[in-house]
Amino acid sequence: MLAEKVRALAAGMKQDLVAIRRHLHANPELSYHEHNTALYVSRQLTGIGIEHIRLSVTGITGVLKGKKPGNGPVIALRADMDALPIHEANNTAYKSTNEGVMHACGHDFHMTSLLGTLRILKTLEYEFSGEVKFIFQPAEELAPGGALMMINDGVLENPRPLNIVGQHVMPELPAGKIGFHSGMYMASVDELYLTITGKGGHAAAPHQVIDPVLISSEILVMLQQLVSRRTNPLLPAVLSFGRFIADGVHNVIPDKVTIDGTLRTMDEKWRREAHVLLETTITEYAASMGAKADLYIKEGYPVLYNEPVLTASTRKWTEEYLGKEQVVDIPKWMAGEDFARYSHLLDSCFYRLGVQYPGTEKVTPLHTATFDPDEEALVTGAGLMAWIALRDLEENSN
């Protein structure tokens, strides 16, 4: 009966959910600048009678307490708020009005779903005991990330949650379906900034220079062995370089080369070892060629770990709510996500919400200018997260 109530409440608020999502989509803000977004979310929460506070400048958190007699736990639900620096190419009535900024990763969906979830839980507050801590988190897209800020500002304390659940849209998965992966799910992400300094000169006299272009090229090829020969083949790892600037001309060898890249792993111990190997390989080879190398590693998010017991329970509750046929296994994903910060402090489950339009195999990927998910998934997202929260509270009540 309770599941039916949740489904009915979710279906009944579809128009409101669509309106909220479209407002958020039309008014995106970049990481650490989500001021109007936070104000809008705050007004929505106030409108449904849910107390909350601002945290970490643009973050929002609060606790919704159940009114059913009993001693229930505290659990947490999280949504992210920021958009990306992308020029939207969609031609819709709710297209971004902030030129060069777009919700191309579904954070408008995530906020809307959590607002819907809280509206459902507020309506059903006499049906559960315990507390639901909600987190609207800024700056997921830009390291060091809003999760770290909010954790440092105490979002996981007073009260401390037993566990935390989050969801993320998945355009490769049909709307209505949910994907789970237990254990190591998303990669650590580090940014690599490398400068090779040699001695420039005339291209017709290469014997008089220390060529940073050639040295850098050799280093890039050599570093691929870090994955192919130094990484355990059972551990996923990616080392990619996307920027190589050798600012000479056709007949001038420059003094230096700058290179930007990324290192991604699924193992924190190997991640640390790889940092040392990168530094050693780069600096020692450059020195052997008479050049100087400087490597700056900007540490990003850690590996995201879905705690197996909580993930199995969340999957079971999802099957109860949607049916087993709507729940699928998904593979590891080498993208990064700062929900990982929470997963190293609390039992965590981060699942994927299908948003692909039915009857089509066309997939518009995340982080692209034409990303526009199926809004039918908003009903699933809001209702499912409410059901997961209710079942989590029930299972862990004394």
SEPANU-127770 format. One record per residue (C-alpha): residue number from 1; x, y, z. Coordinates in steps of 0.2 Angstrom, whole numbers, plus 5000, padded with zeros to 4 digits. Layout:
# residues N
<site><i>NUM</i><east>X</east><north>Y</north><up>Z</up></site>
...
END
This chain:
# residues 398
<site><i>1</i><east>5000</east><north>5000</north><up>5000</up></site>
<site><i>2</i><east>5014</east><north>5012</north><up>5004</up></site>
<site><i>3</i><east>5022</east><north>5009</north><up>4987</up></site>
<site><i>4</i><east>5006</east><north>5013</north><up>4979</up></site>
<site><i>5</i><east>5005</east><north>5029</north><up>4988</up></site>
<site><i>6</i><east>5022</east><north>5034</north><up>4983</up></site>
<site><i>7</i><east>5019</east><north>5030</north><up>4965</up></site>
<site><i>8</i><east>5003</east><north>5040</north><up>4965</up></site>
<site><i>9</i><east>5011</east><north>5055</north><up>4973</up></site>
<site><i>10</i><east>5025</east><north>5055</north><up>4961</up></site>
<site><i>11</i><east>5014</east><north>5053</north><up>4946</up></site>
<site><i>12</i><east>5003</east><north>5067</north><up>4952</up></site>
<site><i>13</i><east>5017</east><north>5080</north><up>4953</up></site>
<site><i>14</i><east>5023</east><north>5077</north><up>4935</up></site>
<site><i>15</i><east>5019</east><north>5094</north><up>4929</up></site>
<site><i>16</i><east>5027</east><north>5102</north><up>4944</up></site>
<site><i>17</i><east>5042</east><north>5092</north><up>4941</up></site>
<site><i>18</i><east>5044</east><north>5096</north><up>4923</up></site>
<site><i>19</i><east>5041</east><north>5115</north><up>4927</up></site>
<site><i>20</i><east>5055</east><north>5114</north><up>4940</up></site>
<site><i>21</i><east>5067</east><north>5105</north><up>4929</up></site>
<site><i>22</i><east>5064</east><north>5117</north><up>4915</up></site>
<site><i>23</i><east>5067</east><north>5132</north><up>4926</up></site>
<site><i>24</i><east>5083</east><north>5125</north><up>4932</up></site>
<site><i>25</i><east>5088</east><north>5120</north><up>4915</up></site>
<site><i>26</i><east>5085</east><north>5138</north><up>4908</up></site>
<site><i>27</i><east>5095</east><north>5146</north><up>4922</up></site>
<site><i>28</i><east>5111</east><north>5136</north><up>4924</up></site>
<site><i>29</i><east>5126</east><north>5142</north><up>4934</up></site>
<site><i>30</i><east>5144</east><north>5136</north><up>4935</up></site>
<site><i>31</i><east>5153</east><north>5128</north><up>4949</up></site>
<site><i>32</i><east>5155</east><north>5138</north><up>4965</up></site>
<site><i>33</i><east>5143</east><north>5151</north><up>4957</up></site>
<site><i>34</i><east>5126</east><north>5143</north><up>4960</up></site>
<site><i>35</i><east>5118</east><north>5158</north><up>4969</up></site>
<site><i>36</i><east>5102</east><north>5160</north><up>4960</up></site>
<site><i>37</i><east>5100</east><north>5141</north><up>4959</up></site>
<site><i>38</i><east>5102</east><north>5139</north><up>4978</up></site>
<site><i>39</i><east>5089</east><north>5153</north><up>4980</up></site>
<site><i>40</i><east>5077</east><north>5144</north><up>4969</up></site>
<site><i>41</i><east>5079</east><north>5127</north><up>4978</up></site>
<site><i>42</i><east>5077</east><north>5136</north><up>4995</up></site>
<site><i>43</i><east>5061</east><north>5144</north><up>4989</up></site>
<site><i>44</i><east>5054</east><north>5127</north><up>4983</up></site>
<site><i>45</i><east>5059</east><north>5119</north><up>5000</up></site>
<site><i>46</i><east>5050</east><north>5133</north><up>5010</up></site>
<site><i>47</i><east>5035</east><north>5131</north><up>4999</up></site>
<site><i>48</i><east>5033</east><north>5113</north><up>5005</up></site>
<site><i>49</i><east>5036</east><north>5117</north><up>5023</up></site>
<site><i>50</i><east>5054</east><north>5110</north><up>5024</up></site>
<site><i>51</i><east>5067</east><north>5119</north><up>5035</up></site>
<site><i>52</i><east>5084</east><north>5120</north><up>5029</up></site>
<site><i>53</i><east>5100</east><north>5130</north><up>5030</up></site>
<site><i>54</i><east>5113</east><north>5136</north><up>5018</up></site>
<site><i>55</i><east>5131</east><north>5128</north><up>5019</up></site>
<site><i>56</i><east>5147</east><north>5131</north><up>5010</up></site>
<site><i>57</i><east>5140</east><north>5147</north><up>5002</up></site>
<site><i>58</i><east>5128</east><north>5139</north><up>4989</up></site>
<site><i>59</i><east>5125</east><north>5122</north><up>4997</up></site>
<site><i>60</i><east>5108</east><north>5118</north><up>5005</up></site>
<site><i>61</i><east>5105</east><north>5105</north><up>5018</up></site>
<site><i>62</i><east>5092</east><north>5100</north><up>5031</up></site>
<site><i>63</i><east>5084</east><north>5086</north><up>5040</up></site>
<site><i>64</i><east>5066</east><north>5080</north><up>5037</up></site>
<site><i>65</i><east>5060</east><north>5071</north><up>5052</up></site>
<site><i>66</i><east>5047</east><north>5057</north><up>5052</up></site>
<site><i>67</i><east>5032</east><north>5058</north><up>5064</up></site>
<site><i>68</i><east>5029</east><north>5039</north><up>5066</up></site>
<site><i>69</i><east>5032</east><north>5033</north><up>5083</up></site>
<site><i>70</i><east>5049</east><north>5024</north><up>5084</up></site>
<site><i>71</i><east>5067</east><north>5025</north><up>5084</up></site>
<site><i>72</i><east>5073</east><north>5027</north><up>5066</up></site>
<site><i>73</i><east>5090</east><north>5030</north><up>5059</up></site>
<site><i>74</i><east>5097</east><north>5045</north><up>5050</up></site>
<site><i>75</i><east>5100</east><north>5043</north><up>5031</up></site>
<site><i>76</i><east>5106</east><north>5055</north><up>5018</up></site>
<site><i>77</i><east>5101</east><north>5059</north><up>5000</up></site>
<site><i>78</i><east>5111</east><north>5070</north><up>4989</up></site>
<site><i>79</i><east>5109</east><north>5080</north><up>4973</up></site>
<site><i>80</i><east>5122</east><north>5091</north><up>4964</up></site>
<site><i>81</i><east>5118</east><north>5109</north><up>4957</up></site>
<site><i>82</i><east>5131</east><north>5115</north><up>4945</up></site>
<site><i>83</i><east>5131</east><north>5116</north><up>4926</up></site>
<site><i>84</i><east>5145</east><north>5116</north><up>4913</up></site>
<site><i>85</i><east>5153</east><north>5129</north><up>4902</up></site>
<site><i>86</i><east>5145</east><north>5123</north><up>4886</up></site>
<site><i>87</i><east>5135</east><north>5132</north><up>4873</up></site>
<site><i>88</i><east>5118</east><north>5124</north><up>4872</up></site>
<site><i>89</i><east>5113</east><north>5118</north><up>4854</up></site>
<site><i>90</i><east>5095</east><north>5113</north><up>4858</up></site>
<site><i>91</i><east>5081</east><north>5124</north><up>4852</up></site>
<site><i>92</i><east>5068</east><north>5122</north><up>4865</up></site>
<site><i>93</i><east>5057</east><north>5134</north><up>4875</up></site>
<site><i>94</i><east>5068</east><north>5130</north><up>4891</up></site>
<site><i>95</i><east>5085</east><north>5132</north><up>4882</up></site>
<site><i>96</i><east>5098</east><north>5140</north><up>4893</up></site>
<site><i>97</i><east>5097</east><north>5159</north><up>4895</up></site>
<site><i>98</i><east>5114</east><north>5160</north><up>4902</up></site>
<site><i>99</i><east>5125</east><north>5160</north><up>4886</up></site>
<site><i>100</i><east>5139</east><north>5147</north><up>4887</up></site>
<site><i>101</i><east>5132</east><north>5138</north><up>4902</up></site>
<site><i>102</i><east>5122</east><north>5122</north><up>4901</up></site>
<site><i>103</i><east>5115</east><north>5109</north><up>4912</up></site>
<site><i>104</i><east>5123</east><north>5095</north><up>4901</up></site>
<site><i>105</i><east>5126</east><north>5083</north><up>4914</up></site>
<site><i>106</i><east>5108</east><north>5081</north><up>4921</up></site>
<site><i>107</i><east>5111</east><north>5091</north><up>4938</up></site>
<site><i>108</i><east>5094</east><north>5100</north><up>4934</up></site>
<site><i>109</i><east>5086</east><north>5082</north><up>4934</up></site>
<site><i>110</i><east>5095</east><north>5078</north><up>4950</up></site>
<site><i>111</i><east>5089</east><north>5093</north><up>4960</up></site>
<site><i>112</i><east>5071</east><north>5091</north><up>4953</up></site>
<site><i>113</i><east>5071</east><north>5073</north><up>4958</up></site>
<site><i>114</i><east>5077</east><north>5076</north><up>4976</up></site>
<site><i>115</i><east>5064</east><north>5091</north><up>4977</up></site>
<site><i>116</i><east>5050</east><north>5079</north><up>4972</up></site>
<site><i>117</i><east>5057</east><north>5065</north><up>4984</up></site>
<site><i>118</i><east>5056</east><north>5078</north><up>4998</up></site>
<site><i>119</i><east>5038</east><north>5083</north><up>4994</up></site>
<site><i>120</i><east>5033</east><north>5065</north><up>4994</up></site>
<site><i>121</i><east>5042</east><north>5061</north><up>5011</up></site>
<site><i>122</i><east>5034</east><north>5077</north><up>5018</up></site>
<site><i>123</i><east>5017</east><north>5071</north><up>5013</up></site>
<site><i>124</i><east>5020</east><north>5054</north><up>5021</up></site>
<site><i>125</i><east>5029</east><north>5060</north><up>5036</up></site>
<site><i>126</i><east>5017</east><north>5050</north><up>5048</up></site>
<site><i>127</i><east>5022</east><north>5034</north><up>5038</up></site>
<site><i>128</i><east>5040</east><north>5034</north><up>5044</up></site>
<site><i>129</i><east>5052</east><north>5036</north><up>5059</up></site>
<site><i>130</i><east>5069</east><north>5042</north><up>5058</up></site>
<site><i>131</i><east>5077</east><north>5057</north><up>5049</up></site>
<site><i>132</i><east>5081</east><north>5061</north><up>5031</up></site>
<site><i>133</i><east>5096</east><north>5072</north><up>5029</up></site>
<site><i>134</i><east>5095</east><north>5080</north><up>5011</up></site>
<site><i>135</i><east>5110</east><north>5088</north><up>5003</up></site>
<site><i>136</i><east>5110</east><north>5100</north><up>4988</up></site>
<site><i>137</i><east>5128</east><north>5101</north><up>4984</up></site>
<site><i>138</i><east>5137</east><north>5114</north><up>4973</up></site>
<site><i>139</i><east>5152</east><north>5112</north><up>4962</up></site>
<site><i>140</i><east>5152</east><north>5094</north><up>4957</up></site>
<site><i>141</i><east>5160</east><north>5097</north><up>4941</up></site>
<site><i>142</i><east>5176</east><north>5106</north><up>4946</up></site>
<site><i>143</i><east>5189</east><north>5099</north><up>4958</up></site>
<site><i>144</i><east>5191</east><north>5100</north><up>4973</up></site>
<site><i>145</i><east>5172</east><north>5100</north><up>4972</up></site>
<site><i>146</i><east>5158</east><north>5105</north><up>4983</up></site>
<site><i>147</i><east>5157</east><north>5088</north><up>4992</up></site>
<site><i>148</i><east>5173</east><north>5091</north><up>5001</up></site>
<site><i>149</i><east>5168</east><north>5109</north><up>5005</up></site>
<site><i>150</i><east>5152</east><north>5103</north><up>5013</up></site>
<site><i>151</i><east>5160</east><north>5089</north><up>5022</up></site>
<site><i>152</i><east>5173</east><north>5101</north><up>5029</up></site>
<site><i>153</i><east>5158</east><north>5112</north><up>5034</up></site>
<site><i>154</i><east>5150</east><north>5098</north><up>5044</up></site>
<site><i>155</i><east>5136</east><north>5092</north><up>5032</up></site>
<site><i>156</i><east>5139</east><north>5074</north><up>5038</up></site>
<site><i>157</i><east>5138</east><north>5078</north><up>5057</up></site>
<site><i>158</i><east>5124</east><north>5084</north><up>5069</up></site>
<site><i>159</i><east>5116</east><north>5072</north><up>5065</up></site>
<site><i>160</i><east>5128</east><north>5059</north><up>5056</up></site>
<site><i>161</i><east>5119</east><north>5048</north><up>5043</up></site>
<site><i>162</i><east>5120</east><north>5030</north><up>5044</up></site>
<site><i>163</i><east>5122</east><north>5029</north><up>5025</up></site>
<site><i>164</i><east>5120</east><north>5040</north><up>5009</up></site>
<site><i>165</i><east>5111</east><north>5037</north><up>4992</up></site>
<site><i>166</i><east>5113</east><north>5047</north><up>4976</up></site>
<site><i>167</i><east>5107</east><north>5045</north><up>4958</up></site>
<site><i>168</i><east>5114</east><north>5051</north><up>4941</up></site>
<site><i>169</i><east>5105</east><north>5051</north><up>4924</up></site>
<site><i>170</i><east>5111</east><north>5039</north><up>4911</up></site>
<site><i>171</i><east>5107</east><north>5043</north><up>4893</up></site>
<site><i>172</i><east>5112</east><north>5025</north><up>4887</up></site>
<site><i>173</i><east>5098</east><north>5018</north><up>4898</up></site>
<site><i>174</i><east>5080</east><north>5019</north><up>4893</up></site>
<site><i>175</i><east>5069</east><north>5030</north><up>4904</up></site>
<site><i>176</i><east>5061</east><north>5019</north><up>4918</up></site>
<site><i>177</i><east>5076</east><north>5008</north><up>4920</up></site>
<site><i>178</i><east>5089</east><north>5009</north><up>4934</up></site>
<site><i>179</i><east>5107</east><north>5003</north><up>4934</up></site>
<site><i>180</i><east>5117</east><north>4997</north><up>4948</up></site>
<site><i>181</i><east>5136</east><north>4992</north><up>4950</up></site>
<site><i>182</i><east>5142</east><north>4986</north><up>4967</up></site>
<site><i>183</i><east>5160</east><north>4989</north><up>4973</up></site>
<site><i>184</i><east>5172</east><north>5000</north><up>4964</up></site>
<site><i>185</i><east>5161</east><north>5010</north><up>4952</up></site>
<site><i>186</i><east>5169</east><north>5026</north><up>4946</up></site>
<site><i>187</i><east>5187</east><north>5031</north><up>4944</up></site>
<site><i>188</i><east>5198</east><north>5042</north><up>4953</up></site>
<site><i>189</i><east>5202</east><north>5058</north><up>4943</up></site>
<site><i>190</i><east>5219</east><north>5067</north><up>4943</up></site>
<site><i>191</i><east>5224</east><north>5082</north><up>4932</up></site>
<site><i>192</i><east>5242</east><north>5082</north><up>4925</up></site>
<site><i>193</i><east>5251</east><north>5098</north><up>4920</up></site>
<site><i>194</i><east>5268</east><north>5095</north><up>4913</up></site>
<site><i>195</i><east>5281</east><north>5107</north><up>4907</up></site>
<site><i>196</i><east>5297</east><north>5102</north><up>4898</up></site>
<site><i>197</i><east>5310</east><north>5115</north><up>4897</up></site>
<site><i>198</i><east>5325</east><north>5114</north><up>4885</up></site>
<site><i>199</i><east>5334</east><north>5126</north><up>4874</up></site>
<site><i>200</i><east>5326</east><north>5133</north><up>4858</up></site>
<site><i>201</i><east>5334</east><north>5138</north><up>4842</up></site>
<site><i>202</i><east>5334</east><north>5137</north><up>4823</up></site>
<site><i>203</i><east>5326</east><north>5122</north><up>4816</up></site>
<site><i>204</i><east>5340</east><north>5121</north><up>4804</up></site>
<site><i>205</i><east>5353</east><north>5118</north><up>4818</up></site>
<site><i>206</i><east>5345</east><north>5105</north><up>4829</up></site>
<site><i>207</i><east>5362</east><north>5100</north><up>4836</up></site>
<site><i>208</i><east>5363</east><north>5117</north><up>4845</up></site>
<site><i>209</i><east>5346</east><north>5115</north><up>4854</up></site>
<site><i>210</i><east>5339</east><north>5104</north><up>4867</up></site>
<site><i>211</i><east>5323</east><north>5100</north><up>4859</up></site>
<site><i>212</i><east>5308</east><north>5100</north><up>4871</up></site>
<site><i>213</i><east>5296</east><north>5095</north><up>4857</up></site>
<site><i>214</i><east>5305</east><north>5078</north><up>4853</up></site>
<site><i>215</i><east>5309</east><north>5075</north><up>4872</up></site>
<site><i>216</i><east>5290</east><north>5078</north><up>4876</up></site>
<site><i>217</i><east>5285</east><north>5067</north><up>4862</up></site>
<site><i>218</i><east>5296</east><north>5053</north><up>4868</up></site>
<site><i>219</i><east>5289</east><north>5055</north><up>4886</up></site>
<site><i>220</i><east>5271</east><north>5054</north><up>4880</up></site>
<site><i>221</i><east>5275</east><north>5037</north><up>4871</up></site>
<site><i>222</i><east>5285</east><north>5031</north><up>4886</up></site>
<site><i>223</i><east>5271</east><north>5035</north><up>4899</up></site>
<site><i>224</i><east>5259</east><north>5024</north><up>4890</up></site>
<site><i>225</i><east>5269</east><north>5009</north><up>4897</up></site>
<site><i>226</i><east>5263</east><north>5015</north><up>4914</up></site>
<site><i>227</i><east>5246</east><north>5007</north><up>4910</up></site>
<site><i>228</i><east>5251</east><north>4993</north><up>4898</up></site>
<site><i>229</i><east>5266</east><north>4987</north><up>4908</up></site>
<site><i>230</i><east>5266</east><north>4994</north><up>4926</up></site>
<site><i>231</i><east>5247</east><north>4993</north><up>4930</up></site>
<site><i>232</i><east>5240</east><north>4976</north><up>4935</up></site>
<site><i>233</i><east>5229</east><north>4971</north><up>4920</up></site>
<site><i>234</i><east>5215</east><north>4967</north><up>4932</up></site>
<site><i>235</i><east>5214</east><north>4985</north><up>4937</up></site>
<site><i>236</i><east>5206</east><north>4998</north><up>4926</up></site>
<site><i>237</i><east>5217</east><north>5013</north><up>4922</up></site>
<site><i>238</i><east>5217</east><north>5027</north><up>4910</up></site>
<site><i>239</i><east>5231</east><north>5039</north><up>4906</up></site>
<site><i>240</i><east>5227</east><north>5052</north><up>4892</up></site>
<site><i>241</i><east>5234</east><north>5068</north><up>4886</up></site>
<site><i>242</i><east>5223</east><north>5081</north><up>4878</up></site>
<site><i>243</i><east>5233</east><north>5096</north><up>4876</up></site>
<site><i>244</i><east>5251</east><north>5098</north><up>4869</up></site>
<site><i>245</i><east>5257</east><north>5116</north><up>4866</up></site>
<site><i>246</i><east>5274</east><north>5118</north><up>4857</up></site>
<site><i>247</i><east>5273</east><north>5136</north><up>4853</up></site>
<site><i>248</i><east>5287</east><north>5138</north><up>4840</up></site>
<site><i>249</i><east>5285</east><north>5140</north><up>4821</up></site>
<site><i>250</i><east>5290</east><north>5130</north><up>4806</up></site>
<site><i>251</i><east>5308</east><north>5134</north><up>4808</up></site>
<site><i>252</i><east>5310</east><north>5139</north><up>4826</up></site>
<site><i>253</i><east>5311</east><north>5125</north><up>4840</up></site>
<site><i>254</i><east>5303</east><north>5133</north><up>4856</up></site>
<site><i>255</i><east>5311</east><north>5133</north><up>4873</up></site>
<site><i>256</i><east>5297</east><north>5124</north><up>4881</up></site>
<site><i>257</i><east>5282</east><north>5113</north><up>4879</up></site>
<site><i>258</i><east>5267</east><north>5112</north><up>4890</up></site>
<site><i>259</i><east>5256</east><north>5096</north><up>4891</up></site>
<site><i>260</i><east>5239</east><north>5093</north><up>4900</up></site>
<site><i>261</i><east>5232</east><north>5076</north><up>4904</up></site>
<site><i>262</i><east>5222</east><north>5065</north><up>4915</up></site>
<site><i>263</i><east>5226</east><north>5049</north><up>4926</up></site>
<site><i>264</i><east>5211</east><north>5038</north><up>4931</up></site>
<site><i>265</i><east>5211</east><north>5023</north><up>4941</up></site>
<site><i>266</i><east>5200</east><north>5011</north><up>4951</up></site>
<site><i>267</i><east>5212</east><north>5008</north><up>4965</up></site>
<site><i>268</i><east>5218</east><north>5021</north><up>4978</up></site>
<site><i>269</i><east>5234</east><north>5012</north><up>4982</up></site>
<site><i>270</i><east>5239</east><north>5010</north><up>4964</up></site>
<site><i>271</i><east>5234</east><north>5028</north><up>4961</up></site>
<site><i>272</i><east>5248</east><north>5034</north><up>4974</up></site>
<site><i>273</i><east>5261</east><north>5022</north><up>4966</up></site>
<site><i>274</i><east>5257</east><north>5029</north><up>4949</up></site>
<site><i>275</i><east>5260</east><north>5047</north><up>4955</up></site>
<site><i>276</i><east>5277</east><north>5042</north><up>4960</up></site>
<site><i>277</i><east>5281</east><north>5033</north><up>4944</up></site>
<site><i>278</i><east>5275</east><north>5048</north><up>4933</up></site>
<site><i>279</i><east>5286</east><north>5060</north><up>4942</up></site>
<site><i>280</i><east>5301</east><north>5048</north><up>4941</up></site>
<site><i>281</i><east>5299</east><north>5044</north><up>4923</up></site>
<site><i>282</i><east>5296</east><north>5061</north><up>4917</up></site>
<site><i>283</i><east>5310</east><north>5070</north><up>4927</up></site>
<site><i>284</i><east>5323</east><north>5057</north><up>4925</up></site>
<site><i>285</i><east>5321</east><north>5055</north><up>4906</up></site>
<site><i>286</i><east>5320</east><north>5074</north><up>4903</up></site>
<site><i>287</i><east>5336</east><north>5076</north><up>4913</up></site>
<site><i>288</i><east>5345</east><north>5062</north><up>4903</up></site>
<site><i>289</i><east>5342</east><north>5073</north><up>4888</up></site>
<site><i>290</i><east>5348</east><north>5089</north><up>4896</up></site>
<site><i>291</i><east>5330</east><north>5096</north><up>4899</up></site>
<site><i>292</i><east>5321</east><north>5100</north><up>4914</up></site>
<site><i>293</i><east>5303</east><north>5093</north><up>4918</up></site>
<site><i>294</i><east>5290</east><north>5100</north><up>4930</up></site>
<site><i>295</i><east>5275</east><north>5090</north><up>4934</up></site>
<site><i>296</i><east>5260</east><north>5096</north><up>4944</up></site>
<site><i>297</i><east>5247</east><north>5083</north><up>4949</up></site>
<site><i>298</i><east>5231</east><north>5091</north><up>4954</up></site>
<site><i>299</i><east>5222</east><north>5078</north><up>4964</up></site>
<site><i>300</i><east>5204</east><north>5076</north><up>4960</up></site>
<site><i>301</i><east>5191</east><north>5064</north><up>4966</up></site>
<site><i>302</i><east>5194</east><north>5047</north><up>4974</up></site>
<site><i>303</i><east>5187</east><north>5031</north><up>4968</up></site>
<site><i>304</i><east>5168</east><north>5030</north><up>4970</up></site>
<site><i>305</i><east>5164</east><north>5014</north><up>4980</up></site>
<site><i>306</i><east>5146</east><north>5007</north><up>4981</up></site>
<site><i>307</i><east>5146</east><north>4997</north><up>4998</up></site>
<site><i>308</i><east>5140</east><north>4980</north><up>4993</up></site>
<site><i>309</i><east>5127</east><north>4977</north><up>5006</up></site>
<site><i>310</i><east>5118</east><north>4994</north><up>5004</up></site>
<site><i>311</i><east>5119</east><north>4992</north><up>4986</up></site>
<site><i>312</i><east>5111</east><north>4975</north><up>4986</up></site>
<site><i>313</i><east>5097</east><north>4982</north><up>4998</up></site>
<site><i>314</i><east>5094</east><north>4997</north><up>4987</up></site>
<site><i>315</i><east>5093</east><north>4986</north><up>4972</up></site>
<site><i>316</i><east>5080</east><north>4975</north><up>4981</up></site>
<site><i>317</i><east>5070</east><north>4990</north><up>4985</up></site>
<site><i>318</i><east>5071</east><north>4996</north><up>4968</up></site>
<site><i>319</i><east>5064</east><north>4980</north><up>4961</up></site>
<site><i>320</i><east>5050</east><north>4981</north><up>4974</up></site>
<site><i>321</i><east>5045</east><north>4998</north><up>4967</up></site>
<site><i>322</i><east>5048</east><north>4996</north><up>4948</up></site>
<site><i>323</i><east>5049</east><north>4977</north><up>4945</up></site>
<site><i>324</i><east>5064</east><north>4966</north><up>4942</up></site>
<site><i>325</i><east>5063</east><north>4969</north><up>4923</up></site>
<site><i>326</i><east>5067</east><north>4988</north><up>4926</up></site>
<site><i>327</i><east>5083</east><north>4985</north><up>4935</up></site>
<site><i>328</i><east>5099</east><north>4981</north><up>4926</up></site>
<site><i>329</i><east>5118</east><north>4978</north><up>4929</up></site>
<site><i>330</i><east>5129</east><north>4992</north><up>4923</up></site>
<site><i>331</i><east>5148</east><north>4991</north><up>4920</up></site>
<site><i>332</i><east>5162</east><north>5002</north><up>4929</up></site>
<site><i>333</i><east>5163</east><north>5019</north><up>4923</up></site>
<site><i>334</i><east>5180</east><north>5028</north><up>4921</up></site>
<site><i>335</i><east>5172</east><north>5046</north><up>4923</up></site>
<site><i>336</i><east>5174</east><north>5054</north><up>4940</up></site>
<site><i>337</i><east>5161</east><north>5060</north><up>4952</up></site>
<site><i>338</i><east>5163</east><north>5069</north><up>4969</up></site>
<site><i>339</i><east>5150</east><north>5058</north><up>4977</up></site>
<site><i>340</i><east>5165</east><north>5048</north><up>4979</up></site>
<site><i>341</i><east>5170</east><north>5059</north><up>4994</up></site>
<site><i>342</i><east>5155</east><north>5053</north><up>5004</up></site>
<site><i>343</i><east>5158</east><north>5035</north><up>4999</up></site>
<site><i>344</i><east>5175</east><north>5035</north><up>5009</up></site>
<site><i>345</i><east>5166</east><north>5041</north><up>5024</up></site>
<site><i>346</i><east>5149</east><north>5032</north><up>5024</up></site>
<site><i>347</i><east>5141</east><north>5017</north><up>5017</up></site>
<site><i>348</i><east>5135</east><north>5023</north><up>5000</up></site>
<site><i>349</i><east>5125</east><north>5019</north><up>4985</up></site>
<site><i>350</i><east>5126</east><north>5029</north><up>4968</up></site>
<site><i>351</i><east>5114</east><north>5022</north><up>4955</up></site>
<site><i>352</i><east>5110</east><north>5027</north><up>4938</up></site>
<site><i>353</i><east>5093</east><north>5034</north><up>4932</up></site>
<site><i>354</i><east>5089</east><north>5029</north><up>4913</up></site>
<site><i>355</i><east>5083</east><north>5045</north><up>4903</up></site>
<site><i>356</i><east>5084</east><north>5038</north><up>4885</up></site>
<site><i>357</i><east>5068</east><north>5042</north><up>4875</up></site>
<site><i>358</i><east>5058</east><north>5026</north><up>4871</up></site>
<site><i>359</i><east>5058</east><north>5018</north><up>4854</up></site>
<site><i>360</i><east>5075</east><north>5026</north><up>4849</up></site>
<site><i>361</i><east>5093</east><north>5020</north><up>4849</up></site>
<site><i>362</i><east>5099</east><north>5037</north><up>4847</up></site>
<site><i>363</i><east>5110</east><north>5042</north><up>4862</up></site>
<site><i>364</i><east>5115</east><north>5060</north><up>4866</up></site>
<site><i>365</i><east>5129</east><north>5058</north><up>4878</up></site>
<site><i>366</i><east>5132</east><north>5068</north><up>4894</up></site>
<site><i>367</i><east>5143</east><north>5084</north><up>4893</up></site>
<site><i>368</i><east>5137</east><north>5088</north><up>4875</up></site>
<site><i>369</i><east>5128</east><north>5103</north><up>4868</up></site>
<site><i>370</i><east>5112</east><north>5093</north><up>4863</up></site>
<site><i>371</i><east>5109</east><north>5083</north><up>4879</up></site>
<site><i>372</i><east>5091</east><north>5084</north><up>4883</up></site>
<site><i>373</i><east>5084</east><north>5069</north><up>4893</up></site>
<site><i>374</i><east>5067</east><north>5061</north><up>4893</up></site>
<site><i>375</i><east>5057</east><north>5071</north><up>4907</up></site>
<site><i>376</i><east>5046</east><north>5055</north><up>4910</up></site>
<site><i>377</i><east>5061</east><north>5050</north><up>4920</up></site>
<site><i>378</i><east>5058</east><north>5063</north><up>4933</up></site>
<site><i>379</i><east>5043</east><north>5054</north><up>4940</up></site>
<site><i>380</i><east>5053</east><north>5038</north><up>4941</up></site>
<site><i>381</i><east>5068</east><north>5048</north><up>4949</up></site>
<site><i>382</i><east>5057</east><north>5057</north><up>4962</up></site>
<site><i>383</i><east>5047</east><north>5042</north><up>4967</up></site>
<site><i>384</i><east>5061</east><north>5029</north><up>4968</up></site>
<site><i>385</i><east>5072</east><north>5039</north><up>4979</up></site>
<site><i>386</i><east>5057</east><north>5042</north><up>4991</up></site>
<site><i>387</i><east>5054</east><north>5023</north><up>4991</up></site>
<site><i>388</i><east>5072</east><north>5019</north><up>4994</up></site>
<site><i>389</i><east>5073</east><north>5032</north><up>5008</up></site>
<site><i>390</i><east>5057</east><north>5024</north><up>5016</up></site>
<site><i>391</i><east>5063</east><north>5006</north><up>5015</up></site>
<site><i>392</i><east>5081</east><north>5011</north><up>5021</up></site>
<site><i>393</i><east>5073</east><north>5019</north><up>5036</up></site>
<site><i>394</i><east>5061</east><north>5004</north><up>5039</up></site>
<site><i>395</i><east>5075</east><north>4991</north><up>5038</up></site>
<site><i>396</i><east>5087</east><north>5001</north><up>5050</up></site>
<site><i>397</i><east>5074</east><north>5006</north><up>5063</up></site>
<site><i>398</i><east>5075</east><north>4998</north><up>5080</up></site>
END
